[in-house]
């Protein structure tokens, strides 16, 4: 798709268009949901810049592509516009993420306790992705209380935040950084 113009001036008064042309306020829960998914996608792009492992980068690219689909799904008001094929998450993507989580967990040494976010730059960015993903999930849940959202979208976001948690652990392990375990202060 060739981009011929970036600005349209149609959003200058706080309105934007959904898939199908329906106009909504930029403060709408729907826009908050897909905007937060877009923010997550950008954070994943930043994480990808710090990942040196090609297989992890390939997984991140697949997730980013899936998030474009999720965003298109969320930008479609199903009460007025049918889902285009490009807005349907391919079958098996939730299971794919679960498989990646299981694979990473099988490679990691067992550690107990709550982990403080941080460590290497890549691990730190994975933690940011995890928290933004959790916020995206909350936004989509809020939207689902007033509009139709596919269950697979909610399942995907829920698994995805778990993926970023274990990915952060893996990135610290790869980079030789010990995780900091939260120590409850005694009083």
C-alpha positions in Angstrom: 0.0 0.0 0.0 1.5 3.3 -1.1 1.0 6.2 1.4 0.2 9.3 -0.6 -0.8 11.6 2.3 -0.2 11.3 6.0 -2.5 14.0 7.3 -6.1 14.4 6.4 -7.2 17.1 8.9 -10.4 15.1 9.5 -9.4 14.4 13.1 -8.7 18.0 14.0 -11.9 18.3 16.0 -11.4 15.1 18.1 -13.1 12.6 15.8 -11.6 9.7 13.9 -12.9 7.0 11.5 -13.3 3.3 12.2 -13.0 0.5 9.6 -16.1 1.1 7.5 -16.1 4.9 7.9 -18.0 5.2 11.1 -16.9 8.4 13.0 -16.2 8.2 16.7 -14.7 10.5 19.4 -11.0 10.0 20.0 -11.8 9.5 23.6 -13.9 6.5 22.9 -13.0 3.2 24.7 -12.6 1.5 21.3 -9.9 4.0 20.3 -8.2 3.6 23.7 -8.2 -0.2 23.2 -6.6 -0.3 19.7 -4.4 2.7 20.5 -2.9 0.8 23.4 -2.4 -2.2 21.2 -0.6 0.0 18.8 1.6 1.4 21.6 2.4 -2.2 22.6 3.4 -3.0 19.0 5.8 0.0 19.0 7.3 -1.2 22.3 7.8 -4.6 20.7 9.6 -2.9 17.8 12.0 -1.3 20.3 12.5 -4.6 22.1 13.3 -6.2 18.8 16.1 -3.6 18.2 17.9 -5.1 21.3 17.3 -8.8 20.6 20.2 -10.5 18.9 18.6 -14.0 18.6 17.0 -14.4 15.2 14.5 -17.0 16.4 13.2 -14.6 19.1 13.1 -11.7 16.6 11.1 -13.9 14.3 8.6 -14.6 17.1 8.4 -10.8 17.9 7.7 -10.0 14.2 4.9 -12.6 14.1 3.4 -11.1 17.2 3.7 -7.6 15.7 1.8 -8.8 12.6 -0.8 -10.4 14.8 -1.2 -7.2 16.8 -2.0 -5.4 13.5 -4.8 -7.9 13.0 -6.0 -7.3 16.6 -6.0 -3.5 16.0 -8.1 -3.9 12.9 -10.5 -6.2 14.8 -10.8 -3.6 17.5 -11.2 -0.7 15.0 -14.3 -2.5 13.5 -17.7 -1.9 15.2 -19.3 -5.3 14.6 -22.7 -3.9 15.2 -22.3 -1.8 11.9 -19.5 -3.3 9.9 -18.6 -7.0 9.3 -15.1 -8.1 10.0 -12.8 -8.1 7.0 -10.6 -11.2 6.6 -7.6 -9.0 7.6 -9.3 -8.5 11.0 -9.5 -12.1 12.0 -6.7 -13.5 14.1 -5.5 -16.8 12.4 -6.5 -19.9 14.2 -3.8 -21.3 16.4 -2.1 -18.0 17.4 -3.0 -18.3 21.1 -1.6 -21.8 21.1 1.5 -20.6 19.3 2.2 -18.1 22.1 1.5 -20.8 24.7 4.1 -23.0 22.9 6.7 -20.3 23.0 6.0 -19.7 26.7 6.4 -23.5 27.4 9.6 -23.6 25.3 11.2 -20.7 27.2 10.2 -22.1 30.6 11.8 -25.4 29.8 15.1 -23.7 29.1 15.2 -21.5 32.3 16.5 -22.4 35.7 13.8 -22.5 38.4 13.6 -19.3 40.5 11.0 -18.6 43.1 9.7 -15.2 44.2 8.5 -12.0 42.6 10.9 -10.6 40.1 11.7 -6.9 40.0 11.5 -5.6 36.4 14.9 -4.9 35.0 18.2 -6.5 34.1 19.5 -6.2 30.6 18.2 -3.6 28.2 16.3 -6.3 26.3 14.8 -7.8 29.5 13.8 -4.4 30.7 12.0 -3.7 27.4 10.3 -7.1 27.6 9.0 -6.1 31.0 7.7 -2.8 29.5 5.9 -4.8 26.8 4.4 -7.0 29.5 2.9 -4.1 31.4 1.7 -2.3 28.3 0.1 -5.6 27.2 -1.7 -5.9 30.5 -3.0 -2.4 30.1 -4.1 -3.2 26.5 -5.9 -6.3 27.9 -7.8 -4.1 30.5 -8.7 -1.6 27.7 -10.1 -4.4 25.5 -12.0 -5.9 28.5 -13.5 -2.5 29.1 -14.5 -2.3 25.4 -16.0 -5.8 25.5 -18.5 -4.7 28.1 -20.1 -2.3 25.6 -19.2 -3.9 22.2 -18.6 -7.2 20.6 -14.9 -8.3 20.8 -13.8 -11.8 19.8 -12.8 -14.1 22.7 -9.6 -15.0 20.8 -8.5 -11.4 21.0 -8.8 -11.4 24.8 -7.1 -14.8 25.1 -4.2 -13.7 22.8 -3.5 -10.6 24.8 -3.7 -12.5 28.1 -1.1 -15.1 26.9 1.0 -12.4 25.3 1.7 -10.7 28.6 2.8 -14.0 30.1 5.1 -14.5 27.1 6.8 -11.1 27.7 7.3 -12.1 31.4 9.1 -15.3 30.5 10.9 -13.6 27.6 12.3 -11.1 30.1 13.6 -13.9 32.2 15.2 -15.5 29.1 16.8 -12.3 28.0 18.4 -11.9 31.4 19.5 -15.5 31.3 21.1 -15.0 27.8 22.8 -11.8 28.9 24.1 -13.4 32.1 22.2 -11.0 34.4 20.8 -12.3 37.7 17.2 -11.3 38.3 16.5 -9.3 41.4 14.0 -11.0 43.6 11.7 -8.8 45.6 12.5 -8.9 49.3 9.6 -8.0 51.5 11.0 -5.4 54.0 10.7 -6.4 57.6 9.3 -3.9 60.1 
